[in-house]
Amino acid sequence: MLLLFGGACLAELPPDGRSQGAAAYPEAEAAAAWKGLAAGYVRQALKDRTLEKDPVLNARVDTVMDAVGAAAAAIDSRFAKSSWSAILIDDFGLGAAAFPGAVILVDAKFVRRLQLNDDELALILSHEAAHVIAGHAAAKLSFMAEFVGKEKLPTASAALVEFLAKDSYFAVFQPEARQQEREADRVGAAIFLASGYDAPKALGLFDKLAKLETPEDGQAADSHDAAQVRKQVIAGVIAALQHNQARRAPQPRPR
């Protein structure tokens, strides 16, 4: 399967105001479950000595993350006081994944393999931040409580452990997962535009991803659309936002 950026994340409501229904678990409890998972990845990386050591690459990612975090806060005031961080782990295996506490784990080999520029990094981190803003992790836990039964999964941690334990759960959740990825692409495009990075340079990411695609990518078994489809959607969102910005900009007075 192609390495694609997607991930686990948490927030209350999506930015378009749609209600996701009553949360199955208290927000703090759900957040703690996801934070525990992220901490486990970092502990394992420390044990395996796979945390990225290149100071130049770490500094690049930190700079981009600062800009994306500020853009996310500008779009959603709930994150105005959040301190976003991106942690590079060699061979993380997920491309990138976002967690509560505004933490994004990034596969360092993924960055090197695709020779990502800062604009492409900004688009990836914006996509991950969008997952957080849209509340997608909470939806996964609520799905488990409904599908398996809250009586069998009385805590958020139990729901998360069970969700990760069997591929069959993800298969059932797949239609919602695909909608989450599409929403993260759209919301991420808005975050990216607000971050100030260059859109044409960033969209080259999808040309790189397209070269790595297998026949399964973008199909029913994959939660992401095909790379070129995603490129068109994100480019369209950015163009529409830029058009709206231009319309609202003060017009020069006639002389």
Backbone bond lengths (Angstrom), bond angles and torsions (degrees), N, CA, C in turn:
res aa  C-N    CA-C-N  psi(-1)  N-CA   C-N-CA  omega(-1)  CA-C   N-CA-C  phi
1 M - - - 1.468 - - 1.528 110.32 -
2 L 1.274 116.48 148.08 1.460 122.68 179.35 1.516 110.78 -70.85
3 L 1.325 116.35 138.18 1.459 120.35 172.70 1.519 108.64 -69.71
4 L 1.314 116.76 115.39 1.458 121.18 -179.83 1.511 109.25 -125.66
5 F 1.333 115.72 151.25 1.448 117.56 178.36 1.516 109.02 -86.76
6 G 1.298 115.06 128.32 1.451 124.72 177.55 1.509 104.56 -160.35
7 G 1.311 122.41 -166.84 1.437 117.81 171.88 1.493 116.22 158.88
8 A 1.299 114.47 -178.25 1.447 122.92 -176.86 1.514 109.83 -98.54
9 C 1.317 117.59 140.96 1.443 119.88 -171.44 1.519 111.58 -165.07
10 L 1.342 117.40 170.86 1.455 120.30 -173.72 1.510 112.42 -148.96
11 A 1.340 116.50 137.14 1.460 124.06 168.38 1.514 106.52 -167.15
12 E 1.324 117.98 173.45 1.457 120.39 -173.75 1.514 113.24 -80.64
13 L 1.301 117.82 -55.55 1.458 121.19 -172.02 1.520 110.91 -132.01
14 P 1.325 117.71 147.58 1.455 119.86 174.11 1.516 110.45 -69.31
15 P 1.335 118.41 157.03 1.460 121.47 -173.61 1.516 114.36 -67.80
16 D 1.341 118.01 -16.98 1.459 118.04 -179.64 1.520 112.20 -87.51
17 G 1.342 116.85 3.07 1.454 120.53 174.44 1.510 115.31 86.78
18 R 1.363 118.21 1.97 1.457 118.96 179.67 1.517 110.38 -69.16
19 S 1.314 116.83 136.55 1.453 120.98 176.31 1.516 109.97 -78.01
20 Q 1.315 117.09 136.10 1.452 121.07 176.76 1.525 111.05 -97.44
21 G 1.322 117.12 10.57 1.450 119.76 -178.78 1.516 110.33 84.17
22 A 1.316 115.11 174.02 1.456 119.96 -178.85 1.526 109.73 -67.54
23 A 1.322 116.92 133.57 1.456 121.03 178.18 1.520 109.42 -67.50
24 A 1.320 115.84 140.88 1.462 120.15 -177.93 1.520 111.88 -73.51
25 Y 1.329 116.70 -26.28 1.462 121.55 -177.34 1.526 108.92 -132.42
26 P 1.337 117.75 151.61 1.468 120.04 177.35 1.531 110.85 -56.10
27 E 1.310 115.83 144.34 1.464 120.60 -175.19 1.523 112.43 -55.99
28 A 1.335 116.93 -45.50 1.462 119.93 -178.45 1.526 111.26 -63.52
29 E 1.328 116.28 -38.12 1.463 120.24 179.76 1.526 111.20 -67.32
30 A 1.332 115.83 -43.15 1.460 119.70 178.42 1.526 110.95 -63.77
31 A 1.330 116.05 -42.68 1.466 120.11 179.15 1.518 111.02 -61.30
32 A 1.328 116.36 -41.14 1.462 120.31 -179.72 1.524 111.44 -62.75
33 A 1.325 116.49 -36.89 1.464 119.86 178.90 1.523 111.06 -63.31
34 W 1.331 116.28 -46.74 1.465 119.77 179.77 1.527 111.66 -68.02
35 K 1.339 116.92 -38.84 1.463 119.76 178.01 1.522 110.61 -62.15
36 G 1.331 115.76 -37.78 1.456 119.62 177.86 1.520 111.93 -62.18
37 L 1.334 116.24 -38.65 1.462 120.05 177.81 1.526 110.64 -64.59
38 A 1.327 117.08 -45.51 1.466 120.66 179.09 1.522 110.94 -61.72
39 A 1.332 116.06 -43.36 1.464 120.02 179.35 1.523 110.94 -62.06
40 G 1.325 116.19 -35.59 1.459 119.99 177.94 1.519 111.94 -64.09
41 Y 1.330 116.38 -40.76 1.465 119.78 176.60 1.530 110.75 -61.70
42 V 1.334 116.40 -42.48 1.462 119.94 -178.39 1.525 110.53 -68.53
43 R 1.337 117.25 -41.04 1.471 120.06 177.62 1.526 110.69 -60.35
44 Q 1.319 116.34 -42.55 1.461 119.36 179.60 1.520 110.74 -65.23
45 A 1.335 116.56 -38.15 1.462 120.06 178.04 1.523 111.25 -64.74
46 L 1.327 116.61 -38.98 1.464 120.19 176.22 1.523 110.71 -63.56
47 K 1.325 115.40 -42.59 1.464 120.55 179.54 1.516 110.96 -63.60
48 D 1.337 115.80 -42.46 1.466 120.94 -177.88 1.526 113.11 -85.21
49 R 1.325 116.54 -4.15 1.464 122.43 -177.46 1.529 111.34 58.33
50 T 1.310 114.94 44.68 1.466 119.87 -178.89 1.527 112.96 -111.03
51 L 1.329 118.33 7.73 1.460 119.21 171.74 1.529 108.30 -67.52
52 E 1.323 116.01 138.17 1.463 120.64 -177.21 1.526 111.00 -61.52
53 K 1.334 116.28 132.40 1.464 121.42 -177.08 1.529 113.23 -107.52
54 D 1.319 117.74 -9.55 1.463 120.69 -178.20 1.528 109.53 -70.93
55 P 1.349 118.03 111.59 1.466 119.70 -176.51 1.523 113.17 -65.16
56 V 1.325 117.02 -31.11 1.467 120.05 -179.52 1.521 110.39 -68.65
57 L 1.324 117.01 -46.25 1.463 120.43 179.40 1.520 110.96 -65.83
58 N 1.323 116.83 -41.88 1.466 119.79 177.79 1.523 111.30 -60.84
59 A 1.338 116.29 -41.57 1.466 120.20 179.80 1.525 110.98 -65.64
60 R 1.324 116.97 -39.78 1.470 120.63 177.31 1.523 110.89 -59.20
61 V 1.312 115.67 -49.51 1.463 120.06 -177.65 1.525 110.58 -65.06
62 D 1.333 117.53 -39.03 1.469 120.51 177.99 1.526 110.99 -61.03
63 T 1.318 116.42 -43.45 1.469 120.42 -179.37 1.522 111.16 -62.86
64 V 1.323 116.06 -45.29 1.466 119.89 179.19 1.523 110.43 -65.31
65 M 1.329 117.06 -41.28 1.461 120.43 -179.61 1.518 111.14 -62.86
66 D 1.325 117.69 -38.38 1.471 120.69 177.69 1.527 110.77 -59.90
67 A 1.322 116.54 -44.05 1.469 120.34 -179.36 1.520 111.37 -67.26
68 V 1.322 116.99 -42.11 1.464 120.95 179.75 1.525 110.67 -67.80
69 G 1.326 117.14 -39.97 1.461 120.27 177.70 1.515 112.15 -62.15
70 A 1.323 116.53 -41.61 1.466 120.25 177.40 1.522 110.78 -64.38
71 A 1.329 116.89 -38.39 1.467 120.55 178.39 1.521 111.00 -66.45
72 A 1.329 117.10 -41.00 1.465 120.81 178.18 1.521 110.77 -62.12
73 A 1.330 116.56 -40.30 1.462 120.66 178.80 1.519 111.24 -66.06
74 A 1.326 116.64 -35.66 1.466 120.15 178.94 1.524 111.28 -67.55
75 I 1.325 116.87 -31.18 1.460 121.57 -179.35 1.518 111.73 -82.90
76 D 1.321 117.82 -36.69 1.467 122.38 -177.79 1.522 109.00 -132.71
77 S 1.327 116.50 110.01 1.464 121.69 -174.08 1.522 113.14 -65.60
78 R 1.335 118.18 -16.86 1.465 119.45 176.84 1.521 111.65 -61.23
79 F 1.328 116.14 -21.67 1.455 120.54 -176.56 1.526 112.16 -106.64
80 A 1.333 115.66 18.90 1.466 120.20 -177.71 1.527 112.06 -62.44
81 K 1.326 116.79 -32.08 1.465 120.35 -177.81 1.524 112.43 -103.36
82 S 1.314 117.03 6.90 1.464 120.16 -179.44 1.526 110.68 -74.66
83 S 1.311 114.94 141.56 1.462 120.96 176.33 1.530 107.60 -110.31
84 W 1.314 115.76 96.74 1.455 120.57 -175.56 1.530 111.04 -74.24
85 S 1.313 116.24 145.13 1.463 120.64 175.47 1.523 109.32 -141.71
86 A 1.318 115.45 145.02 1.462 122.09 175.96 1.522 107.81 -118.96
87 I 1.321 116.25 125.52 1.461 122.21 -176.73 1.521 108.72 -112.82
88 L 1.318 116.08 122.23 1.460 121.76 -179.67 1.523 110.36 -87.72
89 I 1.326 116.02 125.37 1.459 122.21 177.67 1.520 108.17 -124.11
90 D 1.317 116.36 127.16 1.456 120.31 -179.53 1.522 109.99 -68.15
91 D 1.333 116.54 126.19 1.464 122.34 178.38 1.528 112.14 61.11
92 F 1.337 116.76 41.40 1.469 121.86 176.75 1.520 110.87 -61.09
93 G 1.329 116.93 -35.54 1.449 121.11 172.09 1.507 116.23 91.18
94 L 1.321 118.58 -7.62 1.457 121.24 -178.48 1.525 113.07 -113.28
95 G 1.317 117.44 7.07 1.458 119.37 -174.81 1.513 109.63 75.31
96 A 1.328 115.99 -74.72 1.463 122.45 174.43 1.520 107.96 -160.37
97 A 1.325 116.33 150.31 1.463 120.98 178.85 1.519 108.97 -150.16
98 A 1.332 116.23 137.37 1.467 121.78 -177.86 1.519 110.68 -105.01
99 F 1.323 115.71 147.43 1.461 122.37 -176.81 1.529 110.22 -135.00
100 P 1.328 116.99 159.97 1.462 120.10 173.67 1.526 110.75 -54.82
101 G 1.315 115.11 153.58 1.449 119.67 -173.60 1.514 110.76 87.04
102 A 1.352 116.30 9.26 1.466 122.58 176.74 1.521 111.73 58.70
103 V 1.336 115.80 43.64 1.461 122.30 177.67 1.521 108.98 -110.30
104 I 1.322 116.12 131.35 1.457 121.80 176.24 1.524 108.20 -121.41
105 L 1.321 115.94 124.50 1.459 121.34 175.72 1.526 108.18 -95.52
106 V 1.322 116.24 133.88 1.467 121.80 -174.26 1.522 109.32 -126.96
107 D 1.316 116.31 135.93 1.459 121.99 177.42 1.528 109.28 -77.69
108 A 1.332 116.67 114.23 1.466 120.67 -178.23 1.528 111.58 -64.61
109 K 1.335 117.28 -34.88 1.467 119.72 178.00 1.526 111.07 -66.40
110 F 1.317 115.81 -34.26 1.465 121.13 176.54 1.529 109.78 -61.82
111 V 1.328 116.39 -43.49 1.469 121.32 179.43 1.524 110.48 -63.14
112 R 1.320 116.24 -43.83 1.465 120.06 -177.95 1.531 111.57 -72.78
113 R 1.319 116.44 -41.52 1.465 119.66 -177.17 1.525 111.38 -60.35
114 L 1.324 116.29 -40.75 1.460 120.49 -179.19 1.526 112.40 -91.14
115 Q 1.346 116.91 -1.68 1.466 121.43 -179.64 1.531 109.91 48.56
116 L 1.322 115.02 55.42 1.459 120.96 -174.12 1.521 111.52 -68.32
117 N 1.328 116.29 133.23 1.461 119.94 170.94 1.529 109.19 -85.86
118 D 1.324 117.05 174.54 1.464 120.12 -176.47 1.523 112.07 -63.65
119 D 1.317 117.34 -34.36 1.460 120.93 -179.92 1.528 110.73 -66.37
120 E 1.331 116.63 -40.63 1.462 120.85 177.09 1.521 110.98 -67.39
121 L 1.325 116.70 -39.89 1.464 120.32 174.87 1.524 110.77 -59.77
122 A 1.317 116.37 -41.71 1.466 120.36 -179.98 1.522 111.12 -62.52
123 L 1.322 117.22 -38.34 1.462 120.33 179.14 1.524 110.95 -67.27
124 I 1.322 117.03 -40.93 1.465 120.87 177.90 1.524 110.77 -64.21
125 L 1.329 117.03 -48.47 1.465 120.16 -178.84 1.524 111.09 -66.58
126 S 1.317 117.77 -32.43 1.466 120.93 176.08 1.526 110.61 -65.59
127 H 1.320 116.94 -40.50 1.464 121.71 176.16 1.527 110.38 -59.78
128 E 1.323 116.21 -44.47 1.466 119.82 179.78 1.526 111.37 -66.58
129 A 1.323 116.78 -42.26 1.469 119.88 177.52 1.523 110.62 -61.32
130 A 1.323 116.43 -34.38 1.467 120.63 178.42 1.520 111.36 -64.35
131 H 1.321 117.21 -37.88 1.464 120.03 174.89 1.526 110.50 -56.81
132 V 1.325 115.98 -42.33 1.465 120.64 -179.52 1.523 110.45 -65.37
133 I 1.322 116.62 -49.95 1.459 121.49 -179.15 1.525 111.32 -58.54
134 A 1.329 116.76 -37.14 1.463 121.10 -175.14 1.524 114.17 -82.81
135 G 1.318 118.47 -7.66 1.458 120.29 175.34 1.511 115.52 74.75
136 H 1.313 117.65 34.44 1.454 120.17 -173.08 1.525 114.14 -72.77
137 A 1.322 118.43 -30.60 1.462 119.40 -179.92 1.522 111.17 -67.16
138 A 1.328 116.42 -40.44 1.460 119.92 178.30 1.520 110.69 -59.95
139 A 1.330 116.33 -35.58 1.466 120.52 179.23 1.522 111.17 -65.22
140 K 1.321 117.57 -35.54 1.465 120.56 177.94 1.522 111.08 -63.67
141 L 1.321 116.82 -43.35 1.460 119.85 -179.46 1.521 111.17 -69.22
142 S 1.315 116.73 -38.98 1.466 119.95 177.68 1.525 110.68 -63.93
143 F 1.322 116.11 -37.93 1.466 120.00 175.62 1.519 110.77 -59.55
144 M 1.320 117.14 -45.05 1.462 120.34 -178.78 1.524 111.32 -63.70
145 A 1.332 116.49 -41.26 1.465 119.98 179.79 1.522 111.03 -62.23
146 E 1.330 116.29 -36.58 1.465 120.17 -179.83 1.525 111.58 -79.04
147 F 1.321 117.13 -41.56 1.462 120.85 -174.23 1.527 112.14 -74.38
148 V 1.322 116.84 -43.03 1.466 121.17 -178.00 1.521 111.29 -92.74
149 G 1.341 115.57 -35.91 1.459 120.40 -178.21 1.512 111.40 115.68
150 K 1.322 115.86 126.14 1.470 120.40 -178.85 1.523 111.09 -60.91
151 E 1.345 117.01 -31.11 1.465 119.35 -179.51 1.527 111.68 -66.01
152 K 1.342 117.22 -27.35 1.461 120.81 178.15 1.524 111.98 -89.18
153 L 1.319 116.12 -19.85 1.466 122.00 179.72 1.522 108.07 -127.71
154 P 1.329 117.74 73.69 1.465 120.40 -172.06 1.521 114.80 -70.92
155 T 1.338 117.56 -17.23 1.466 120.18 -178.55 1.524 110.47 -124.18
156 A 1.321 115.51 158.94 1.464 120.41 177.79 1.525 111.16 -63.19
157 S 1.324 116.85 -37.33 1.467 120.15 178.98 1.519 111.25 -62.83
158 A 1.331 115.91 -41.18 1.465 119.64 178.39 1.522 110.79 -63.66
159 A 1.331 116.34 -40.02 1.465 120.42 179.42 1.522 111.07 -64.88
160 L 1.333 117.00 -41.49 1.459 120.58 -178.95 1.525 111.04 -67.88
161 V 1.325 116.56 -44.67 1.467 120.30 179.37 1.521 110.52 -60.09
162 E 1.320 116.60 -43.06 1.463 120.65 -179.63 1.526 110.84 -66.96
163 F 1.323 117.00 -40.74 1.470 120.72 179.88 1.520 111.22 -60.11
164 L 1.330 116.13 -40.12 1.459 120.84 -177.85 1.522 112.87 -79.23
165 A 1.331 116.73 -14.76 1.463 120.66 -172.54 1.521 113.59 -79.79
166 K 1.338 117.68 -27.43 1.461 119.97 -173.05 1.528 111.18 -132.44
167 D 1.314 115.67 129.66 1.463 120.20 177.03 1.521 111.88 -64.64
168 S 1.325 116.46 -24.12 1.467 119.87 -177.33 1.524 111.57 -62.83
169 Y 1.331 117.88 -32.17 1.464 120.24 177.95 1.527 110.43 -65.89
170 F 1.324 115.65 -43.59 1.462 118.81 -179.72 1.521 110.65 -63.78
171 A 1.336 116.39 -34.92 1.465 119.55 178.95 1.525 111.04 -61.65
172 V 1.329 116.88 -40.35 1.465 120.77 178.88 1.528 110.39 -71.01
173 F 1.319 116.26 -36.71 1.467 121.96 -178.62 1.527 111.82 -78.11
174 Q 1.324 117.26 -8.81 1.458 122.39 -171.51 1.527 114.99 -51.12
175 P 1.334 120.62 -46.58 1.472 118.50 179.85 1.525 113.03 -58.24
176 E 1.338 116.57 -41.21 1.465 119.81 177.61 1.524 110.81 -69.38
177 A 1.334 116.68 -36.90 1.464 120.32 178.79 1.522 110.98 -61.00
178 R 1.325 116.53 -40.36 1.468 119.39 178.93 1.522 110.67 -65.60
179 Q 1.322 117.66 -40.13 1.463 120.30 176.77 1.525 110.78 -63.79
180 Q 1.336 117.05 -37.66 1.461 120.49 176.79 1.523 110.88 -61.22
181 E 1.324 116.90 -44.35 1.461 119.83 -179.54 1.523 111.29 -64.79
182 R 1.312 116.60 -38.82 1.470 119.41 178.07 1.520 110.84 -66.08
183 E 1.325 116.47 -40.17 1.464 119.59 177.97 1.521 110.32 -65.58
184 A 1.340 116.89 -41.20 1.463 120.00 179.21 1.523 111.31 -63.93
185 D 1.327 117.26 -34.44 1.467 119.36 175.57 1.526 111.02 -64.49
186 R 1.343 116.86 -44.12 1.468 119.96 -177.33 1.526 111.44 -69.91
187 V 1.322 116.84 -49.42 1.464 120.11 179.77 1.521 110.18 -67.13
188 G 1.326 116.31 -38.24 1.457 120.13 177.53 1.514 112.53 -60.98
189 A 1.335 116.89 -33.86 1.469 120.13 177.28 1.522 110.91 -62.23
190 A 1.335 116.43 -39.17 1.467 120.17 178.69 1.524 111.05 -67.89
191 I 1.329 116.09 -41.80 1.467 119.66 177.51 1.525 109.83 -62.87
192 F 1.324 115.66 -44.71 1.464 120.07 -179.92 1.521 111.22 -58.23
193 L 1.330 117.11 -46.77 1.462 120.25 -179.04 1.523 110.53 -60.02
194 A 1.331 116.53 -40.18 1.466 120.37 179.59 1.524 112.42 -70.28
195 S 1.326 117.29 -19.50 1.470 120.30 -178.79 1.522 112.51 -76.32
196 G 1.338 117.07 -18.00 1.456 120.37 175.89 1.511 115.95 90.74
197 Y 1.316 118.33 4.64 1.463 119.80 179.59 1.528 111.11 -82.33
198 D 1.323 116.11 168.91 1.461 122.89 -172.09 1.528 110.88 -86.04
199 A 1.328 116.68 119.15 1.466 121.35 -175.58 1.532 113.38 -65.82
200 P 1.336 120.05 -50.11 1.474 118.66 -179.82 1.526 113.00 -57.13
201 K 1.330 116.73 -39.66 1.464 119.47 178.49 1.524 110.95 -67.66
202 A 1.321 117.00 -35.70 1.463 120.81 -179.37 1.518 111.89 -70.47
203 L 1.322 116.88 -39.21 1.461 120.85 -176.13 1.524 112.43 -67.79
204 G 1.321 117.27 -15.56 1.458 120.25 173.11 1.517 112.59 -60.97
205 L 1.336 116.66 -18.84 1.463 121.32 176.14 1.524 111.11 -52.78
206 F 1.323 116.64 -41.93 1.459 119.75 -174.21 1.526 112.45 -72.97
207 D 1.320 117.20 -25.39 1.459 119.77 173.17 1.529 109.74 -67.59
208 K 1.323 116.18 -37.74 1.465 120.47 176.98 1.525 110.26 -67.03
209 L 1.325 116.83 -44.18 1.459 120.50 -179.81 1.522 111.36 -64.51
210 A 1.323 116.45 -37.90 1.465 120.31 -178.19 1.528 111.38 -61.01
211 K 1.320 116.97 -34.21 1.462 120.70 -179.53 1.526 111.85 -69.15
212 L 1.334 117.14 -19.26 1.463 121.48 -178.34 1.523 112.77 -100.62
213 E 1.321 116.59 -2.93 1.463 119.37 -174.14 1.527 112.28 -66.65
214 T 1.321 114.18 145.69 1.458 122.42 172.41 1.524 107.59 -105.19
215 P 1.335 118.77 169.25 1.472 119.85 179.31 1.520 114.04 -58.04
216 E 1.350 117.36 -24.50 1.462 119.78 -178.27 1.517 113.02 -78.63
217 D 1.322 117.26 -22.64 1.457 120.27 -176.32 1.518 110.75 -67.56
218 G 1.334 115.25 132.85 1.449 121.32 -179.11 1.514 113.29 82.18
219 Q 1.339 117.14 0.41 1.452 120.44 179.57 1.523 109.98 -95.38
220 A 1.341 115.88 -171.97 1.464 120.82 -173.38 1.519 112.78 -61.22
221 A 1.340 117.21 -31.39 1.458 120.24 -177.15 1.523 112.79 -80.17
222 D 1.314 118.16 -6.88 1.463 122.76 -176.88 1.520 109.31 -110.20
223 S 1.318 116.90 135.43 1.464 119.76 -178.88 1.523 112.59 -77.80
224 H 1.325 117.57 -13.64 1.466 121.26 178.49 1.522 110.78 -99.56
225 D 1.312 115.89 146.03 1.457 119.72 168.77 1.530 109.24 -71.99
226 A 1.322 116.39 165.36 1.458 120.75 178.00 1.527 110.19 -59.20
227 A 1.327 115.93 151.72 1.466 121.35 -172.98 1.525 112.59 -56.24
228 Q 1.314 117.86 -44.90 1.463 119.78 -177.19 1.526 111.85 -70.17
229 V 1.322 117.07 -29.90 1.471 120.35 174.34 1.520 109.66 -65.50
230 R 1.316 115.95 -45.25 1.464 120.38 179.07 1.525 110.77 -62.66
231 K 1.321 116.27 -39.89 1.466 120.21 179.24 1.519 110.68 -59.44
232 Q 1.320 117.64 -44.95 1.463 121.71 -179.40 1.522 111.46 -64.35
233 V 1.332 116.49 -42.42 1.466 120.29 -179.03 1.521 110.76 -64.17
234 I 1.326 116.34 -49.24 1.464 120.54 -177.55 1.523 110.76 -65.36
235 A 1.319 117.28 -41.70 1.468 120.17 177.15 1.521 110.54 -60.59
236 G 1.326 117.04 -38.79 1.460 120.85 178.92 1.512 112.67 -65.98
237 V 1.336 116.81 -41.60 1.466 120.52 178.29 1.522 110.13 -63.70
238 I 1.327 116.86 -46.10 1.466 120.62 -179.99 1.523 110.78 -61.47
239 A 1.331 117.44 -43.68 1.469 120.97 179.89 1.521 111.24 -62.47
240 A 1.335 117.02 -41.29 1.464 120.75 179.59 1.523 111.13 -65.37
241 L 1.321 116.59 -41.11 1.465 120.24 178.75 1.524 110.90 -66.35
242 Q 1.316 116.94 -41.60 1.466 120.28 178.11 1.525 110.91 -63.62
243 H 1.328 117.02 -37.95 1.465 121.06 177.90 1.521 110.48 -63.71
244 N 1.336 116.18 -43.73 1.468 119.98 179.17 1.521 111.25 -64.58
245 Q 1.335 116.33 -38.91 1.463 119.80 177.81 1.523 110.58 -62.97
246 A 1.318 116.55 -41.75 1.466 120.37 -179.51 1.525 111.12 -64.93
247 R 1.327 117.33 -38.43 1.466 121.09 179.76 1.523 111.32 -65.75
248 R 1.338 116.05 -34.82 1.460 120.00 -176.40 1.523 112.78 -85.63
249 A 1.309 116.76 -12.33 1.463 119.71 -178.40 1.525 109.92 -66.83
250 P 1.332 117.31 142.18 1.474 120.21 178.05 1.524 111.19 -57.81
251 Q 1.314 116.00 133.49 1.459 120.74 179.71 1.530 110.18 -88.89
252 P 1.336 117.61 141.47 1.473 119.61 178.59 1.528 110.74 -64.61
253 R 1.308 115.41 141.63 1.467 119.90 179.25 1.524 110.69 -73.37
254 P 1.323 116.81 139.18 1.478 118.82 177.57 1.520 110.32 -65.67
255 R 1.306 116.58 143.61 1.470 120.96 -179.53 1.513 110.75 -88.33
